[in-house]
Every structure is written in structure tokens, then in C-alpha cells.
Amino acid sequence: MSADAQPNPKQRANVAYPPEPPIGLPARDKATVGALCVVCGDRACSHLYYGVAACHGCKCFFWRTVKSGLTYSCRFDGRCSISTAGRNACRYCRFNRCLKSGMKLEAVRMDRKNDKALKRKRSEVDSDEFDENQENIETPAIKKQRTDHRLLTSSLMLIDRTASDGNGKMALSRSFVSLAMVMEEPEILDGDRTEMSFRACAQADEVACAESERRLLTWAIDWTRQVADMEDAISNNDKIALLRACCVPLTLLELGARSCVTAAQSKSSCAALHVLPLPNNTYLRTDAQLPQNWYCSFLSLSFSVTHLLIKFSFLTANSIRGLLEWTTRHLKQLQLSPKELVLLKALIVANVDAPGLSPSAESAVSALRDRVHSALYQHCADVCEPSKAAGRLAKILLLLPQLYLLSTEVVEHQRMRHTFALPYQLNPLLVQLFGDIFEEGKTDEPYLMSSKVRHGPSLPSQKTGRSQISALRPALHTTHATPVATVPIHPMERPHLCSRLSVSTRRPGLQLGCHGKSAALHPSSKYLP
């Protein structure tokens, strides 16, 4: 600004432009109405600047001098008069007048640009926090979804508890049983609904394995039936299709989760790694030995394999070892909560790819699966940080592929058992679920239920084919059913098996007519123990 420049006329102290009272400012930051600049005597601004009442010109002059670090000199040894008319005549004297009037050097903000950047950054952070708060505000749709998740999880927890508890009821007396009948009348299996306890007190024998097999199958049926009942479009045939797809992985997950609890309660961690608890307080071990001379011949091989399958019932040593290894390496590391565990079980049941589902059932199962997925993610977000919720959900879902691989091995083992084991050693419902190595399971043929096997008359010569022999299989299934007199058929005396495997060994007194897929048992055939 030149020396002859004049300040704004509105800054002059005259009555033509009276100051207006400030509005909305703190009292400590306001200047007295009508106050004059302490430096030049002009009308002061409405605010206090640098601690004093100053006009706009002196305020800016002081700020520029301090901000730029300028130094001035006076030609008249600092004796210049600073007034409204001549305040720009000597900058040295004007600056000294500012200091003497009480303007504070420390009040000038030297890091103005940095402060602006900091303020901008803070505003961005505040904006992000505002957005997050907006997201956290639950809309009616979000509240409804969370309520649905809570109801779904509570229902699954109730299903898991009721399926594991014993009802203490007697089984209904039935001579025949099928999966369709079980889905229609769950009371048929009341005799098998005992309380499930996995304390692993004694090693399981053949009888304990059979009891555990029936109890776990009943548990899987109850789980599948009650989960499927959440959707109206799922019929009994669709429930059977879901059961066939989820029975084994659902059972293995339950055994793996129970083994984690048993291992935590066991004093010897080494022993816990080789023990799989069963629901009747028994356990299976992975260090069982094969019978001696099991490889001598095909006939002895079949008997030894049968002996091994009976010894381990529905699981083999390899499947037990693989399940315990999967449990130790993956399942135990995640430390699933009870809610996460039941939601994972529901995901296994709600298998959209289960063979045999009707189109309407596929849509219903898909909708149910989406609800379970959403509830599982919401639970993960509630128990851990939001940034880690997706990672935990992914780890939980990655448990399923290895579990399905183990299930495939168990299903193949079941089919092998159904092919070589004696009839009274089979569970008819498992036969309907998985079939044998020649034929998959059926759901439209009721099987005989018998608690005692007795020798009866020979089979008529007119009954031929695989299905006729299958329908006559008795099973050690319930203890309250009416005994039915049947003829147990030795696995090596089955016509379809002898014809397909080309076995030359024949039992004395047995005459077989082997012609392709169908073969007849002649009246002279008898079971020789």
C-alpha cells in the first residue's frame, strides 16, 4: 500500500456509519459497541483481534508483519504520530504502537495452512463417522431381518436340544418300516430316542456300535425333518432326499464337535487324539488291528472284511482317523460357539444340490439356505470386529469341503457293509438311504423290523431278483417290534453276488441258477451256519 493511500471511509470514527451490535458470538470475543482501534483511533471491528480492539487495517498489518517476519526502520527515531490519517506513514512506529497497545505475537497462527489441512482431515473423519453412524442406525427392514435371524437361531438351538434329549417313550409296534413312514410318523423311532451322552467311558463293542448307529441315524432324521418343516413347500419325499444328502456329513460334524469337548475334558491329550466318542458313553479307537490271515483267500477276505466292518460298525479306522485329524486341525482351531455350530448344521441340511428335490423344494431350500447364511454372517459380525466377520465366515464355510470328502468315504463303506454283512447286522433305514455296491437305496419298499432271527422255511423258487431278496432282510433295529420269522441269507449265497463276482466256491446243499442279473434260489437251499 502506498504512503498516500487512504483507508476505507467506513472505518473512520464518525456517526454516519454507527457500528451494528454483533449477533451470535461469545461475549469474551466481542468488542464494545462504538469502540475505537487502540492503534490508530479508527472504528474497531466487532471482534477482538490478538487480544485488543483493532480496526481491520491495523489487524491485517500486524498479522502480515508477524507472519512474514518483517523488520522496519524509522527515519525520525520512532517519534512518528500514528493516527487515522497517517497510520501508513511509518510502519516501524505503527508496529511498535501495536505491541504497546497489547497485541500478542503468540496469537498469530503461524501454521495456518497446516491447520486448514488438519481441519479438512478432521471434517473427513467426522463425515466418515457420521456415515458409519448412519449405517448403524437400524431401519425397520434391518430390525426385521435381525429379528428373523434371532428367531431362526433360537429355533435351530431348540431343534438341536430336542434331537439330543431322550423322550423316554416306547416305540410303536411296527412289522415294517420305511423312510416315508418315519417322516410321516416320527413316533416309530421313539424307542431309539435315548439321551445322547459322549463321556467315552468304555470301548465300544458290536452291540454298542449298533446302538450308536441307530441313535445317530434317529438324530439325523429328527434334525432333517424339523429343519425342513420350516418351509411349507418341502414334502416327505424331499425330506428323504435331503436326509440322503446330509445324513453322513451332519453326523460327522456332530461327532467331531463332541470329540472336541471330550478331548478338552480328557486328562491325556494323546489318548484323546485317537478316541472318537459315541452317543452311548462309549468310544472307538483308531489303533485297532486287522484279524490275522485276513488276506489268505477271497472267501476269508470277505469274512475278515465283514468282521472288521462289524467291529467298527458304521465307521472304519481310516474314517475315524480322518475325522479326528480334521477336527484337530480345523474344527478345534475355530472354537465354534453353539449358535455357529447349529447354523453350520442347518447349512448342511439345506443342500440345494441334493438329488431328487422337486423344483418347489429347491426354491424353498435355497431361501432357507440364504436365511441361514445371513444369520451366520450377522452372528460373526456380532461376536468379532466388523472387519474380521467376513474372514471368520469364510473359515467356517471352508469346513464343509473336507467334511464332504470324509462323508463320501463313509457312504462307500456303508454300501460295502450292506453288500457283505449278514442281514441281521444291517439297519434297514440305512439300507434304504445308501443301498449297496450294486444298487442305490430306495424309499418305496418297507423293510422288515425284527429283534430276533429264527430259521424258517426255504425261499420259494419263484422269488427271483435283487429286490425280492432285499425286501426280506431282517434288521437288529428296535427291541419292541414283533419278531418275524425270516431266512437269513449268507452273503456268499446271494445269487446276484455270486453271478457278478464269478465266485466258484459253493456251500454244500446249495443249488444256484445263475443267469445274468437274475438268479433263483431252489427249494433245497438252506442257510448253513
C-alpha positions, 0 to 999 in steps of 0.5 A: 500500500502506498504512503498516500493511500487512504483507508476505507471511509467506513472505518473512520470514527464518525456517526454516519456509519454507527457500528451494528451490535454483533449477533451470535458470538461469545461475549469474551470475543466481542468488542464494545459497541462504538469502540475505537482501534487502540492503534490508530483511533479508527472504528474497531471491528466487532471482534477482538483481534490478538487480544485488543480492539483493532480496526481491520487495517491495523489487524491485517498489518500486524498479522502480515508483519508477524507472519512474514517476519518483517523488520522496519526502520524509522527515519525520525527515531520512532517519534512518528504520530500514528493516527487515522490519517497517517497510520501508513506513514511509518510502519516501524512506529505503527508496529511498535504502537501495536505491541504497546497497545497489547497485541500478542505475537503468540496469537498469530497462527503461524501454521495456518495452512497446516491447520486448514489441512488438519481441519479438512482431515478432521471434517473427513473423519467426522463425515466418515463417522457420521456415515458409519453412524448412519449405517448403524442406525437400524431401519425397520427392514434391518430390525426385521431381518435381525429379528428373523435371524434371532428367531431362526437361531433360537429355533435351530438351538431348540431343534438341536436340544430336542434331537439330543434329549431322550423322550423316554417313550416306547416305540410303536409296534411296527412289522415294517418300516420305511423312510416315508413312514418315519417322516410321516410318523416320527413316533416309530423311532421313539424307542431309539430316542435315548439321551445322547451322552459322549463321556467315552467311558468304555470301548465300544463293542458290536452291540454298542456300535449298533446302538450308536448307529441307530441313535445317530441315524434317529438324530439325523432324521429328527434334525432333517425333518424339523429343519425342513418343516420350516418351509411349507413347500418341502414334502416327505419325499424331499425330506428323504432326499435331503436326509440322503444328502446330509445324513453322513456329513451332519453326523460327522460334524456332530461327532467331531464337535463332541470329540472336541469337548471330550478331548478338552475334558480328557486328562491325556491329550494323546489318548484323546487324539485317537478316541472318537466318542459315541452317543452311548458313553462309549468310544472307538479307537483308531489303533485297532488291528486287522484279524490275522490271515485276513488276506489268505483267500477271497472267501476269508477276505470277505469274512475278515472284511465283514468282521472288521466292518462289524467291529467298527460298525458304521465307521472304519479306522481310516474314517475315524482317523480322518475325522479326528485329524480334521477336527484337530486341525480345523474344527478345534482351531475355530472354537465354534460357539453353539449358535455357529455350530447349529447354523453350520448344521442347518447349512448342511441340511439345506443342500440345494444340490441334493438329488431328487428335490422337486423344483418347489423344494429347491426354491424353498431350500435355497431361501432357507439356505440364504436365511441361514447364511445371513444369520451366520454372517450377522452372528460373526459380525456380532461376536468379532470386529466388523472387519474380521466377520467376513474372514471368520465366515469364510473359515467356517464355510471352508469346513464343509469341503473336507467334511464332504470328502470324509462323508463320501468315504463313509457312504462307500463303506456303508454300501460295502457293509450292506453288500457283505454283512449278514442281514441281521447286522444291517439297519434297514433305514440305512439300507434304504438311504445308501443301498449297496455296491450294486444298487442305490437305496430306495424309499418305496419298499418297507423293510422288515423290523425284527429283534430276533432271527429264527430259521424258517422255511426255504425261499420259494423258487419263484422269488427271483431278483435283487429286490425280492431278496432285499425286501426280506432282510431282517434288521437288529433295529428296535427291541419292541417290534414283533419278531418275524420269522425270516431266512437269513441269507449268507452273503456268499449265497446271494445269487446276484453276488455270486453271478457278478463276482464269478465266485466258484466256491459253493456251500454244500446243499446249495443249488444256484441258477445263475443267469445274468442279473437274475438268479433263483434260489431252489427249494433245497437251499438252506442257510448253513451256519 
